[in-house]
Amino acid sequence: MKKDSLLKGAAVFGALALMAGGMLAADAAVNNSVTSSSSSNANSNSNWEGRGNRGGGNMAGLTDEEKAAKIAEREANRTANQAAMETRRTAVEAALSAGDYDAWVAAEGSDSPIVTKVTKDNFAQFVQAHNLMEQARTILSGIGLDASAGHGMGMGMGLGGGHMMNK
C-alpha cells in the first residue's frame, strides 16, 4: 500500500516537473524570439508583433497617413470580397430555383468540391434537398429558432450555404 502511494506520488511529481519544464522552455523560446527579432530590426514583422491583428501585418513605424491608407485598402478589399460572395450566392440560388445544373456549376465554380459530388444525374435530388432545407429553416424560424445560429440539427444548415458534403 505504501509502495503504491509512493509510486503515485512520484508519478504526479514527475508530471508536474515535466509541465513546469515545458512552460520554462516555451517562455525562454518566446523571450529569445522577441528579443532577437526586436534587436535585429526594430521594424521587422516578427511572429510575435501584431498578434490579434488577424494577419493584418505590422503597422508599427508607419505614419498616420500610411496607416489610414492601409486600413482603407483593407476595407475596400473586404467590401469587394463581400460583394463577390453575395453575387455568387445569388447566382447559386437562382440556378437552384430554376433547376439549371449548368448555371449552378458556373455559379459554384468548376473547382468547387460540391460540383464533384452533385452531378447532372443527381442534381434534381440536390435541388429537392435544398428546398426541404429552406422549408426547415422557415419552420424553425416560425417557432423562434434561427437555423443559422447553430440550431441546424446536424444537417449543415447555416454552414457555407447548407451544402451537405459527407465524405
C-alpha positions as CSV (number, residue, x, y, z in Angstrom):
1,M,0.0,0.0,0.0
2,K,2.8,2.4,0.9
3,K,4.7,1.4,-2.2
4,D,1.6,2.1,-4.3
5,S,1.1,5.6,-2.8
6,L,4.8,6.3,-3.2
7,L,4.7,5.4,-6.9
8,K,1.6,7.5,-7.4
9,G,3.2,10.5,-5.7
10,A,6.3,10.1,-7.8
11,A,4.3,9.9,-11.0
12,V,2.4,13.1,-10.0
13,F,5.6,14.8,-9.1
14,G,7.2,13.7,-12.4
15,A,4.2,15.0,-14.4
16,L,4.3,18.4,-12.6
17,A,8.1,18.6,-13.3
18,L,7.6,17.9,-17.0
19,M,4.9,20.6,-17.2
20,A,7.0,23.1,-15.4
21,G,10.0,22.3,-17.6
22,G,7.8,22.7,-20.7
23,M,6.5,26.1,-19.6
24,L,10.0,27.3,-18.9
25,A,11.2,26.1,-22.3
26,A,8.3,27.8,-24.0
27,D,8.9,31.1,-22.1
28,A,12.5,31.0,-22.9
29,A,11.8,30.4,-26.6
30,V,9.3,33.3,-26.7
31,N,11.6,35.7,-24.9
32,N,14.5,34.7,-27.2
33,S,12.4,35.1,-30.3
34,V,11.0,38.5,-29.3
35,T,14.5,39.7,-28.1
36,S,16.3,38.6,-31.2
37,S,13.7,39.9,-33.6
38,S,13.5,43.3,-32.0
39,S,17.2,43.7,-31.7
40,S,17.9,42.7,-35.3
41,N,15.4,45.0,-36.8
42,A,13.0,47.3,-34.9
43,N,10.5,47.4,-37.8
44,S,10.5,43.7,-38.7
45,N,7.4,41.6,-38.9
46,S,8.2,39.1,-36.3
47,N,5.9,36.3,-35.4
48,W,5.0,38.0,-32.1
49,E,4.3,41.5,-33.3
50,G,0.8,42.4,-34.2
51,R,-0.9,39.4,-32.7
52,G,-4.6,39.6,-32.6
53,N,-4.4,41.7,-35.8
54,R,-5.8,38.7,-37.8
55,G,-3.0,38.6,-40.3
56,G,-3.2,42.4,-40.8
57,G,0.5,42.8,-40.7
58,N,2.6,45.2,-38.6
59,M,1.8,48.8,-38.9
60,A,4.5,49.9,-36.4
61,G,6.7,52.5,-37.9
62,L,4.0,53.7,-40.4
63,T,2.9,57.3,-40.4
64,D,-0.7,58.0,-39.6
65,E,-1.4,58.6,-43.3
66,E,0.2,55.3,-44.3
67,K,-1.9,53.5,-41.6
68,A,-5.1,55.2,-42.9
69,A,-4.3,54.2,-46.5
70,K,-3.6,50.6,-45.4
71,I,-6.9,50.5,-43.4
72,A,-8.8,52.0,-46.4
73,E,-7.3,49.4,-48.7
74,R,-8.3,46.5,-46.4
75,E,-11.8,47.9,-46.1
76,A,-12.1,48.2,-49.9
77,N,-10.8,44.6,-50.3
78,R,-13.3,43.4,-47.7
79,T,-16.2,45.2,-49.3
80,A,-15.2,43.8,-52.8
81,N,-15.0,40.3,-51.3
82,Q,-18.4,40.6,-49.7
83,A,-19.9,41.8,-52.9
84,A,-18.4,38.9,-54.9
85,M,-19.7,36.4,-52.3
86,E,-23.2,37.9,-52.5
87,T,-23.1,37.8,-56.3
88,R,-22.1,34.2,-56.2
89,R,-24.7,33.3,-53.6
90,T,-27.4,35.0,-55.7
91,A,-26.3,33.1,-58.8
92,V,-26.3,29.8,-57.0
93,E,-29.8,30.4,-55.6
94,A,-31.1,31.5,-59.0
95,A,-29.7,28.3,-60.6
96,L,-31.2,26.1,-57.9
97,S,-34.6,27.8,-58.2
98,A,-34.5,27.4,-62.0
99,G,-33.3,23.8,-61.7
100,D,-30.5,24.7,-64.1
101,Y,-27.5,22.4,-63.5
102,D,-25.1,24.2,-65.9
103,A,-25.8,27.6,-64.4
104,W,-25.4,26.1,-60.9
105,V,-21.9,24.7,-61.9
106,A,-20.9,28.0,-63.4
107,A,-22.1,29.8,-60.2
108,E,-20.4,27.4,-57.8
109,G,-17.2,27.2,-59.9
110,S,-16.0,24.0,-61.6
111,D,-13.3,23.6,-59.0
112,S,-15.7,23.6,-56.1
113,P,-15.7,20.3,-54.2
114,I,-19.5,20.1,-54.2
115,V,-19.5,20.0,-58.0
116,T,-17.7,16.7,-57.9
117,K,-20.4,15.2,-55.7
118,V,-23.5,16.7,-57.3
119,T,-23.8,15.6,-60.9
120,K,-26.3,16.2,-63.7
121,D,-27.9,12.9,-62.8
122,N,-28.5,13.7,-59.1
123,F,-29.0,17.5,-59.4
124,A,-32.8,17.2,-59.1
125,Q,-32.4,15.4,-55.8
126,F,-29.9,18.1,-54.6
127,V,-32.5,20.8,-55.5
128,Q,-35.1,18.9,-53.6
129,A,-32.9,18.6,-50.6
130,H,-32.1,22.4,-50.9
131,N,-35.8,23.2,-51.0
132,L,-36.5,20.9,-48.0
133,M,-33.8,22.7,-46.0
134,E,-35.3,26.0,-46.9
135,Q,-38.7,24.7,-45.6
136,A,-37.0,23.5,-42.4
137,R,-35.4,27.0,-41.9
138,T,-38.9,28.6,-42.3
139,I,-40.4,26.2,-39.8
140,L,-37.6,26.6,-37.3
141,S,-37.8,30.4,-37.7
142,G,-41.6,30.2,-37.1
143,I,-41.0,28.5,-33.7
144,G,-38.3,31.0,-32.7
145,L,-35.2,29.1,-33.7
146,D,-32.7,30.6,-36.1
147,A,-31.2,27.7,-38.0
148,S,-28.1,29.8,-38.9
149,A,-27.3,30.3,-35.3
150,G,-26.1,26.8,-34.7
151,H,-29.5,25.0,-34.5
152,G,-29.0,23.2,-37.8
153,M,-29.6,19.8,-36.2
154,G,-26.5,18.4,-37.9
155,M,-27.8,19.0,-41.4
156,G,-25.1,21.5,-42.3
157,M,-27.6,24.3,-42.0
158,G,-26.0,27.7,-41.6
159,L,-22.6,26.4,-42.6
160,G,-21.5,27.6,-46.0
161,G,-24.9,27.7,-47.6
162,G,-26.0,24.4,-46.0
163,H,-24.4,22.1,-48.6
164,M,-24.4,18.6,-47.2
165,M,-21.0,17.2,-48.1
166,N,-20.5,13.8,-46.5
167,K,-17.1,12.3,-47.3
